[in-house]
Amino acid sequence: MSHHNTAFHQLIQPVSRHDFESLANQHHVGQKLRSATRWDQFVGMSMSQVSGRQSLRDIQSNLESQSQKLYHIGAKPIARSTLARLNDKQPASLYEALFYQLLDRCKQQPSKHKFRFKHPLYSLDASAINLSLRLFPWAAHRDDSATVKLSVGLNHGTMIPEFVALSDGNENDMVQGRRFEFPKGGIVAFDKGYVDYEWFKSLTDKGVFFVTRLRAKSVYKVLARQPVIQGNGVISDQTIQLNSAHALKRGAPTLRRVGYRDAATGKFYEFLTNNFALSARTIADIYKDRWQVELFFKAIKQNLKIKAFVGRSKNAILTQIWIAMITYLLVSFARHSARSGWTVQRILRVLQLNLFERKTLKQILDPDPPRHKQNEPQLRLVM
């Protein structure tokens, strides 16, 4: 199989070297780089994301052991001191720009969620990335903790984060959430942390639908009641007007309240939406499917390196997180080579063991079944 490029080479192929160098020139500070390039930095850091390298020394040793295979990628091993300097000093904005450049290509992939409606469906949420207060004092969140906040708008049709922002842990979730420009006709689900009546009006004016939870003790007036189908968990379906002084001052639009009782747990939920066309049960199911964004956060924290960091400056942390998000997109590109039903999480685990194998991604992620019965392993004991 020596005629094949390595699996890692195939994985990063969607990154155009010409476009990368153009972005690198735009996002550069200081003197011209001599001992290493931003491409060497990217290759080293993205390799560490997939292979699970834990430190700068670990990254350097791994790159040196694969130096001949790096040659075909246009990269070379990078010293840990040089990599640390690039992570600290060269702007992380390069990788933020590269992420959104790749994202434009990802959006061209077929998109289909599990619901029958054709509107794009998103989940909006934020997750704190915990840091050591002693090592990262610039990220102090409280007197005893330090965090960086990752905000994501996840497309349920492609399972790709189409909206991403990094911010300080002290920043309210709404700050970044309001900046995401969801497409007209799209549906976005979010929890009660994003309840903002002025934002509800803005989304409605833009033709964007939302599904969230009604806050406890919210003041509203019932304008109309719709009949509900018995036996599917829906208790009530009402058209309401939030009429507290706070809501009226911010122009809260006329909304729909859906009361739902979960048959499995017996818990009662009140959902709030500006979509009056979908069935009440579908509204409840949309909010339930918001769990996908929680699974996304769990997957990247378990399989990408955004919990253990190889630098201490804010720029180094942002660099590592943005490269982790780029790696997630690259693995999403590779899903067409994997077996049907494989998640990004499973693909990452398989690639980790085959990163520098000279096989096609198809051979690694969807191998052909054996054509004949294999012999017994030589070291198996015969009883």
C-alpha positions as CSV (number, residue, x, y, z in Angstrom):
1,M,0.0,0.0,0.0
2,S,3.0,2.3,-0.2
3,H,1.5,4.2,-3.2
4,H,-1.2,5.6,-0.8
5,N,-0.8,8.8,1.1
6,T,-1.1,8.5,4.9
7,A,-4.5,8.7,6.5
8,F,-3.5,12.0,8.1
9,H,-2.5,13.4,4.7
10,Q,-5.9,12.5,3.4
11,L,-7.7,13.9,6.5
12,I,-6.2,17.4,6.1
13,Q,-6.6,17.5,2.3
14,P,-9.7,19.7,2.4
15,V,-7.4,22.5,3.7
16,S,-6.1,24.2,0.6
17,R,-2.4,25.0,1.1
18,H,-2.7,28.1,-1.1
19,D,-5.6,29.5,0.9
20,F,-3.9,28.6,4.2
21,E,-0.7,30.6,3.2
22,S,-2.9,33.5,2.2
23,L,-4.6,33.6,5.6
24,A,-1.2,33.1,7.3
25,N,0.1,36.2,5.7
26,Q,-3.0,38.2,6.8
27,H,-2.7,37.0,10.4
28,H,1.0,37.4,11.1
29,V,2.8,39.7,13.6
30,G,6.4,40.4,14.2
31,Q,9.4,39.3,12.1
32,K,9.4,36.7,9.3
33,L,9.3,33.1,10.6
34,R,12.6,31.2,10.0
35,S,12.8,27.9,11.9
36,A,9.2,26.9,11.3
37,T,6.1,28.0,9.5
38,R,2.4,28.4,10.5
39,W,1.8,25.3,8.4
40,D,4.2,23.3,10.5
41,Q,2.4,24.6,13.6
42,F,-1.0,23.6,12.1
43,V,0.2,20.1,11.1
44,G,1.8,19.5,14.6
45,M,-1.2,20.8,16.5
46,S,-3.9,19.1,14.4
47,M,-1.9,15.8,14.6
48,S,-1.9,16.1,18.3
49,Q,-5.7,16.6,18.3
50,V,-6.3,13.3,16.5
51,S,-3.5,11.2,18.1
52,G,-4.1,12.4,21.6
53,R,-0.6,13.9,22.3
54,Q,-0.4,15.3,25.8
55,S,2.5,17.7,25.8
56,L,4.8,19.8,23.5
57,R,7.6,17.2,24.1
58,D,5.1,14.4,23.1
59,I,4.1,16.3,19.9
60,Q,7.8,16.9,18.9
61,S,8.7,13.2,19.5
62,N,5.8,12.0,17.5
63,L,6.5,14.3,14.6
64,E,10.2,13.3,14.5
65,S,9.3,9.7,14.4
66,Q,7.1,10.4,11.3
67,S,9.4,12.9,9.6
68,Q,9.6,11.0,6.3
69,K,5.8,10.9,6.1
70,L,5.5,14.6,6.9
71,Y,7.6,15.5,3.9
72,H,4.7,14.6,1.6
73,I,2.4,17.0,3.5
74,G,4.8,19.8,3.0
75,A,5.7,20.0,6.7
76,K,8.6,19.1,9.0
77,P,9.1,18.3,12.7
78,I,8.9,21.4,14.9
79,A,10.9,21.9,18.1
80,R,8.7,22.2,21.2
81,S,10.2,25.6,22.1
82,T,9.4,26.9,18.6
83,L,5.9,25.5,18.7
84,A,5.3,27.1,22.2
85,R,6.5,30.4,20.8
86,L,4.2,30.3,17.8
87,N,1.2,29.3,20.0
88,D,1.9,32.2,22.3
89,K,2.8,34.9,19.9
90,Q,1.2,34.3,16.5
91,P,-2.5,35.3,16.3
92,A,-5.1,32.6,16.9
93,S,-7.3,34.5,14.5
94,L,-5.7,32.6,11.6
95,Y,-7.4,29.4,12.8
96,E,-10.7,31.1,13.4
97,A,-10.6,32.3,9.8
98,L,-9.6,28.9,8.6
99,F,-12.5,27.3,10.5
100,Y,-15.1,29.5,8.8
101,Q,-13.4,28.9,5.4
102,L,-13.8,25.2,5.9
103,L,-17.3,25.6,7.2
104,D,-18.4,27.1,3.9
105,R,-17.4,23.8,2.3
106,C,-19.1,21.7,5.0
107,K,-22.4,23.5,4.4
108,Q,-22.5,22.0,0.9
109,Q,-22.8,18.5,2.3
110,P,-26.3,16.9,2.3
111,S,-28.3,17.9,5.3
112,K,-31.2,15.9,6.8
113,H,-32.5,15.8,10.3
114,K,-35.0,13.3,11.7
115,F,-38.0,15.5,11.4
116,R,-40.3,15.7,8.4
117,F,-40.2,19.5,8.1
118,K,-37.6,20.9,5.8
119,H,-36.5,23.9,7.8
120,P,-32.9,23.7,9.0
121,L,-32.8,22.9,12.7
122,Y,-30.2,24.2,15.2
123,S,-29.4,23.8,18.9
124,L,-27.8,26.8,20.7
125,D,-25.8,26.3,23.8
126,A,-22.6,27.2,25.6
127,S,-20.2,25.1,27.6
128,A,-17.4,26.1,30.0
129,I,-13.9,24.8,29.4
130,N,-12.4,24.6,32.8
131,L,-8.8,25.8,33.4
132,S,-6.5,25.9,36.4
133,L,-6.8,29.3,38.1
134,R,-3.1,29.0,39.2
135,L,-1.9,28.4,35.7
136,F,-4.4,30.7,33.9
137,P,-5.1,33.7,36.1
138,W,-6.2,35.7,33.1
139,A,-9.2,33.4,32.8
140,A,-10.4,33.9,36.4
141,H,-14.2,33.3,36.6
142,R,-14.7,33.3,40.3
143,D,-12.4,33.4,43.2
144,D,-11.7,29.7,42.9
145,S,-12.1,28.9,39.2
146,A,-11.0,29.8,35.7
147,T,-12.9,29.1,32.5
148,V,-13.2,29.9,28.8
149,K,-16.7,29.7,27.2
150,L,-17.4,27.9,24.0
151,S,-20.7,28.9,22.3
152,V,-22.1,26.7,19.5
153,G,-25.0,26.7,17.1
154,L,-25.2,23.0,16.0
155,N,-26.9,22.1,12.7
156,H,-28.9,18.9,13.4
157,G,-28.9,18.0,9.7
158,T,-25.1,17.7,9.4
159,M,-24.1,17.6,13.1
160,I,-21.7,20.4,12.3
161,P,-21.3,23.5,14.5
162,E,-22.2,26.2,12.0
163,F,-21.9,29.0,14.6
164,V,-18.9,29.1,17.0
165,A,-17.6,31.7,19.4
166,L,-15.1,31.8,22.2
167,S,-15.4,34.2,25.0
168,D,-14.5,34.8,28.7
169,G,-16.1,32.6,31.3
170,N,-17.7,35.6,32.9
171,E,-19.6,36.6,29.8
172,N,-23.3,35.9,29.7
173,D,-24.4,33.2,27.2
174,M,-26.7,35.7,25.5
175,V,-23.9,38.0,24.3
176,Q,-22.6,35.5,21.8
177,G,-26.0,33.8,21.1
178,R,-27.5,37.1,19.9
179,R,-24.6,37.6,17.4
180,F,-25.3,34.3,15.6
181,E,-27.2,35.0,12.3
182,F,-29.5,32.0,11.9
183,P,-31.0,31.7,8.5
184,K,-34.6,32.9,7.7
185,G,-37.0,30.0,8.1
186,G,-34.6,28.1,10.4
187,I,-35.6,26.7,13.8
188,V,-33.3,27.1,16.8
189,A,-33.8,25.4,20.2
190,F,-32.2,26.7,23.3
191,D,-32.7,26.5,27.1
192,K,-34.0,29.1,29.6
193,G,-30.6,30.7,29.8
194,Y,-31.2,32.4,26.5
195,V,-34.7,33.8,27.3
196,D,-34.6,37.5,26.2
197,Y,-37.9,39.1,25.1
198,E,-36.1,41.7,22.9
199,W,-34.2,38.9,21.2
200,F,-37.5,37.0,20.7
201,K,-38.9,40.0,18.8
202,S,-35.7,40.3,16.7
203,L,-35.8,36.6,15.7
204,T,-39.5,36.8,14.9
205,D,-38.9,39.9,12.7
206,K,-36.2,38.1,10.8
207,G,-38.4,35.1,10.2
208,V,-36.4,32.8,12.5
209,F,-38.3,30.3,14.6
210,F,-37.3,29.3,18.1
211,V,-38.3,26.7,20.7
212,T,-37.4,27.2,24.4
213,R,-38.8,26.7,27.9
214,L,-41.1,29.1,29.6
215,R,-39.6,30.6,32.7
216,A,-41.3,29.9,36.1
217,K,-43.6,32.7,37.3
218,S,-43.7,34.3,33.8
219,V,-46.7,36.7,33.5
220,Y,-48.8,36.1,30.4
221,K,-52.4,36.4,29.1
222,V,-54.0,33.5,27.1
223,L,-55.4,34.8,23.8
224,A,-56.6,31.5,22.3
225,R,-56.6,27.8,23.0
226,Q,-56.2,25.1,20.4
227,P,-57.5,21.5,20.7
228,V,-54.9,18.9,21.6
229,I,-54.7,15.2,20.7
230,Q,-55.1,13.0,23.7
231,G,-52.5,10.4,24.5
232,N,-49.4,12.0,23.0
233,G,-48.3,13.8,26.1
234,V,-49.5,17.3,25.0
235,I,-51.7,18.8,27.8
236,S,-52.3,22.3,26.4
237,D,-51.7,24.4,23.3
238,Q,-52.2,28.1,23.7
239,T,-51.6,31.4,22.0
240,I,-50.3,33.9,24.7
241,Q,-49.0,37.4,25.2
242,L,-46.3,38.0,27.7
243,N,-47.7,41.0,29.4
244,S,-45.3,41.9,32.3
245,A,-44.0,45.4,32.2
246,H,-40.5,44.0,31.4
247,A,-41.8,42.0,28.4
248,L,-44.0,44.8,27.1
249,K,-41.2,47.3,27.3
250,R,-39.0,45.0,25.1
251,G,-41.7,44.3,22.6
252,A,-42.3,40.6,23.3
253,P,-44.3,39.2,20.3
254,T,-47.3,37.0,20.5
255,L,-46.1,33.5,21.3
256,R,-47.3,29.9,21.6
257,R,-47.2,28.0,24.9
258,V,-47.2,24.2,24.7
259,G,-47.8,22.2,27.9
260,Y,-46.3,18.7,27.8
261,R,-46.0,15.8,30.2
262,D,-43.3,13.2,29.7
263,A,-44.8,9.7,29.9
264,A,-41.5,8.2,31.0
265,T,-40.6,10.5,33.9
266,G,-44.0,12.1,34.6
267,K,-42.4,15.6,34.5
268,F,-44.3,18.6,33.2
269,Y,-42.8,21.0,30.7
270,E,-43.9,24.4,29.3
271,F,-42.5,25.2,25.9
272,L,-42.5,28.6,24.3
273,T,-42.2,29.1,20.5
274,N,-43.1,31.6,17.8
275,N,-43.9,28.8,15.3
276,F,-47.7,28.3,15.0
277,A,-47.6,25.8,12.0
278,L,-46.0,22.7,13.5
279,S,-47.9,20.3,15.7
280,A,-47.6,20.8,19.5
281,R,-46.0,17.3,19.8
282,T,-43.4,18.3,17.2
283,I,-42.5,21.4,19.3
284,A,-41.9,19.2,22.3
285,D,-39.8,16.8,20.3
286,I,-37.7,19.6,18.9
287,Y,-36.8,20.8,22.3
288,K,-36.0,17.2,23.4
289,D,-33.7,16.9,20.4
290,R,-31.7,19.9,21.7
291,W,-29.8,17.2,23.6
292,Q,-27.7,16.7,20.4
293,V,-25.7,19.8,21.3
294,E,-24.9,18.4,24.7
295,L,-23.7,15.2,23.0
296,F,-21.5,17.4,20.8
297,F,-19.8,19.0,23.7
298,K,-19.3,15.6,25.4
299,A,-17.8,14.2,22.2
300,I,-15.2,17.0,21.6
301,K,-14.2,17.1,25.3
302,Q,-13.6,13.3,25.3
303,N,-11.9,12.9,22.0
304,L,-10.2,16.2,21.2
305,K,-7.6,18.1,23.2
306,I,-9.6,20.9,24.8
307,K,-9.2,20.0,28.4
308,A,-5.4,19.6,28.7
309,F,-3.5,22.5,27.1
310,V,0.1,22.8,25.9
311,G,0.3,26.6,26.5
312,R,-0.7,29.0,29.2
313,S,-1.4,32.3,27.4
314,K,-4.8,33.3,26.2
315,N,-3.6,33.1,22.5
316,A,-2.2,29.6,23.0
317,I,-5.5,28.4,24.5
318,L,-7.6,30.0,21.7
319,T,-5.2,28.5,19.1
320,Q,-5.6,25.0,20.5
321,I,-9.4,25.2,20.7
322,W,-9.8,26.6,17.2
323,I,-7.6,23.9,15.8
324,A,-9.7,21.3,17.7
325,M,-12.8,22.7,16.0
326,I,-11.1,22.6,12.6
327,T,-10.2,18.9,13.3
328,Y,-13.8,18.2,14.0
329,L,-14.7,19.7,10.6
330,L,-12.0,17.6,8.9
331,V,-13.3,14.4,10.5
332,S,-16.9,15.4,9.4
333,F,-15.5,15.6,5.8
334,A,-14.2,12.1,6.2
335,R,-17.6,10.7,7.3
336,H,-18.4,9.9,3.6
337,S,-15.7,7.2,3.7
338,A,-17.0,5.6,6.9
339,R,-19.6,3.0,7.5
340,S,-23.1,4.2,7.6
341,G,-24.1,5.3,11.1
342,W,-20.6,6.0,12.3
343,T,-20.3,9.1,14.5
344,V,-17.5,11.6,14.5
345,Q,-16.5,10.3,17.9
346,R,-16.1,6.7,16.6
347,I,-14.1,7.9,13.5
348,L,-11.7,9.8,15.7
349,R,-11.0,6.7,17.8
350,V,-10.3,4.6,14.8
351,L,-8.1,7.3,13.1
352,Q,-6.0,7.6,16.3
353,L,-4.7,4.1,15.8
354,N,-4.2,4.5,12.0
355,L,-3.1,8.1,11.5
356,F,0.1,7.4,9.6
357,E,-1.0,4.2,7.9
358,R,-0.6,4.2,4.1
359,K,-4.2,3.2,3.5
360,T,-7.2,5.0,2.0
361,L,-9.7,6.4,4.5
362,K,-12.2,4.1,3.0
363,Q,-10.0,1.1,3.9
364,I,-9.6,2.3,7.4
365,L,-13.1,3.5,8.1
366,D,-15.1,0.9,6.1
367,P,-12.9,-2.2,5.6
368,D,-14.1,-5.0,3.4
369,P,-15.1,-8.2,5.3
370,P,-12.6,-11.1,5.2
371,R,-13.1,-13.2,2.1
372,H,-12.2,-16.5,3.8
373,K,-12.1,-17.9,7.3
374,Q,-9.0,-16.7,9.1
375,N,-6.7,-19.2,10.7
376,E,-6.5,-19.5,14.5
377,P,-4.1,-16.9,16.1
378,Q,-0.7,-18.5,16.6
379,L,-0.5,-17.6,20.3
380,R,-3.9,-19.0,21.2
381,L,-3.6,-21.9,23.6
382,V,-5.1,-25.2,22.4
383,M,-7.2,-26.8,25.1
